[in-house]
Structure formats: structure tokens, C-alpha cells
Amino acid sequence: MDGGGIDVDALYQKYGPMVLRRCRRILGDDDEALDVMQEVFVRVWTHRETLEVTYPSSLLFRIATNLSLNRLRDRQRRPSLPGDAVLEHIAGRHDLDAPLLLDRLLGRHPESTRTMAVLHYVDGMTLEQVARECEMSVSGVRKRLRGLRATLRGMEQA
């Protein structure tokens, strides 16, 4: 371990399975639970110098619970709009046609809109997170993604 503070590696080895079980129980999705578990230990590592850990299992359990509940709230806040499922399907494709479809779709929009689409649909960021990352308002991001969905609907009809 570098410097003083908490030995995060030892906590991960000892309590990682407990944290993962907690995340799975709340989220009901293995991939998302793994992401949140990793985020728990990243948070602990980030604050390892200042955290007081008398009862590490309680601390990790609480962090896992809070982050999992936040993830559930983010899921509910993210409304499903027409075209979202198709965009997510295209983003998740790994065949040779996917880059061509994406190029046709995204080539009609500025680079910043492409970045927003990747952050939102591929990386799973909320509109608020995308807005912060792109230094725009949430309504501006929403408008850009709406335009992207409109282009997609036009492509589907053609």
C-alpha cells in the first residue's frame, strides 16, 4: 500500500464477496452489481487517507447500499423514449454492419452530439452526467439526443 490509511486491497479480498452480494440483491443484475462493487472500492481507495474504519463491513455495506440505490434511482429517472431501444441495440452490436449504421446515423450530427450519444447510450450515463461532462444544460443534451432519434426514425422509414 502506498502511504498510510486503509489497506483497500485487504478490504477487497475480505469483504468483496459481501459487497457484491449486497449489490446483486438490490440491483438484480450481475453486470451492474459488479460495476457498483468496483465503485464502492474506488470510493474507499479515494478516501483511504481520511476514512476512519472501526467496522469495515458496516462501512462497505452502507456504501454498497447507497450506491446501489442511487443506481436504481438513475434507472427510473432515465425515461425510455422512442428510438432509444434501437440506438442501444445498434451501440451493442458487434457485427460488421454496426459501424456502417453508426457512421450513417452519427455522420449527420456534430461531433459533440456523437459524444453525448456514446456517453448516454453506450456508457449508460444519465442526462445530468452527460450535461456535466459536455458542459451543457440537461435540456440542451436532451434536445441533441432528440434530434439524433429523429434522424434514426427517418432512416428507419427510408
C-alpha positions in Angstrom: 0.0 0.0 0.0 1.3 3.5 -0.8 1.3 5.8 2.2 -0.8 5.5 5.3 -4.5 4.9 5.6 -6.7 1.9 4.8 -5.4 -1.2 3.1 -8.0 -1.3 0.4 -6.6 -4.5 -1.2 -7.1 -6.3 2.1 -10.6 -5.0 2.4 -11.4 -6.0 -1.2 -10.1 -9.5 -0.5 -12.0 -9.9 2.7 -15.3 -8.1 2.0 -15.5 -8.0 -1.8 -17.9 -11.0 -1.9 -20.2 -9.5 0.7 -20.3 -6.2 -1.2 -21.1 -8.0 -4.4 -23.9 -10.0 -2.8 -25.4 -6.8 -1.4 -25.3 -5.0 -4.8 -26.8 -8.1 -6.6 -29.6 -8.3 -4.1 -30.6 -4.7 -4.6 -29.9 -4.4 -8.4 -30.9 -7.8 -9.6 -28.3 -7.6 -12.4 -24.8 -9.2 -12.2 -23.1 -6.8 -14.6 -24.5 -3.7 -12.8 -23.7 -5.2 -9.4 -20.0 -5.7 -10.5 -19.9 -2.1 -11.6 -21.3 -0.8 -8.4 -19.0 -3.1 -6.3 -16.0 -1.7 -8.2 -17.3 1.8 -7.5 -17.5 1.0 -3.8 -13.9 0.1 -3.6 -12.8 3.1 -5.8 -14.6 5.4 -3.3 -12.9 3.8 -0.4 -9.5 4.0 -2.2 -10.1 7.6 -3.0 -10.7 8.5 0.7 -8.4 5.9 2.2 -6.2 8.5 3.9 -9.1 10.2 5.8 -11.6 7.4 6.4 -11.9 6.1 10.0 -12.8 2.4 9.7 -13.6 0.8 13.0 -16.2 -1.5 11.5 -15.2 -2.0 7.8 -18.0 -4.4 7.0 -20.6 -1.9 8.1 -19.0 0.9 6.2 -18.7 -1.1 3.0 -22.3 -2.5 3.4 -23.6 1.1 3.7 -21.6 2.4 0.8 -22.8 -0.6 -1.4 -26.4 0.0 -0.3 -26.3 3.7 -1.1 -24.6 3.4 -4.5 -26.9 0.6 -5.5 -30.0 2.6 -4.5 -28.6 5.6 -6.4 -28.2 3.3 -9.5 -31.8 2.2 -9.1 -32.9 5.8 -9.0 -30.9 6.7 -12.1 -32.6 3.8 -13.9 -36.0 5.2 -13.0 -35.1 8.7 -13.9 -34.0 7.7 -17.4 -37.2 7.6 -19.4 -37.4 5.3 -22.4 -38.1 7.4 -25.5 -38.9 6.3 -29.0 -35.7 5.3 -30.7 -33.8 4.6 -27.5 -34.1 0.9 -27.8 -32.8 1.0 -31.4 -29.9 3.2 -30.5 -28.9 0.9 -27.6 -29.3 -2.1 -29.9 -27.0 -0.5 -32.6 -24.5 0.5 -29.9 -24.4 -3.1 -28.6 -23.9 -4.7 -31.9 -20.6 -6.3 -32.6 -21.1 -7.3 -36.3 -19.6 -5.6 -39.3 -22.8 -3.6 -40.1 -22.8 -1.8 -36.8 -20.0 0.7 -37.7 -21.7 1.4 -41.0 -25.1 2.1 -39.3 -23.5 4.3 -36.7 -21.5 6.2 -39.3 -24.6 6.9 -41.4 -26.5 7.9 -38.3 -23.9 9.9 -36.5 -22.4 11.4 -39.6 -25.4 13.7 -39.9 -24.7 15.3 -36.5 -21.9 17.3 -34.9 -19.1 15.6 -33.0 -20.5 16.9 -29.7 -23.8 15.1 -30.3 -21.9 11.9 -31.1 -20.0 12.2 -27.8 -23.3 12.7 -26.0 -24.8 9.7 -27.6 -21.9 7.5 -26.7 -21.9 8.7 -23.1 -25.6 8.2 -22.7 -26.3 5.1 -24.7 -23.1 3.2 -24.5 -21.6 4.2 -21.2 -25.0 4.5 -19.5 -24.6 7.9 -18.1 -27.6 9.9 -17.1 -28.6 13.1 -18.9 -27.3 15.1 -15.9 -24.0 13.3 -16.0 -23.7 13.8 -19.8 -24.6 17.5 -19.4 -21.9 18.0 -16.8 -19.3 16.1 -18.9 -20.1 18.1 -22.1 -20.6 21.4 -20.2 -24.1 21.9 -21.4 -27.5 22.1 -19.9 -29.6 19.0 -19.5 -32.2 20.4 -21.9 -29.5 21.0 -24.5 -28.4 17.4 -24.2 -32.0 16.2 -24.4 -32.6 18.3 -27.5 -29.5 16.9 -29.2 -30.4 13.3 -28.4 -34.0 14.0 -29.6 -32.6 15.2 -32.9 -30.5 12.0 -33.1 -33.6 9.9 -32.5 -35.5 11.8 -35.2 -32.7 11.1 -37.7 -32.9 7.5 -36.7 -36.6 7.4 -37.2 -36.1 8.9 -40.7 -33.6 6.3 -41.5 -35.9 3.5 -40.4 -38.7 4.8 -42.6 -36.5 5.2 -45.6 
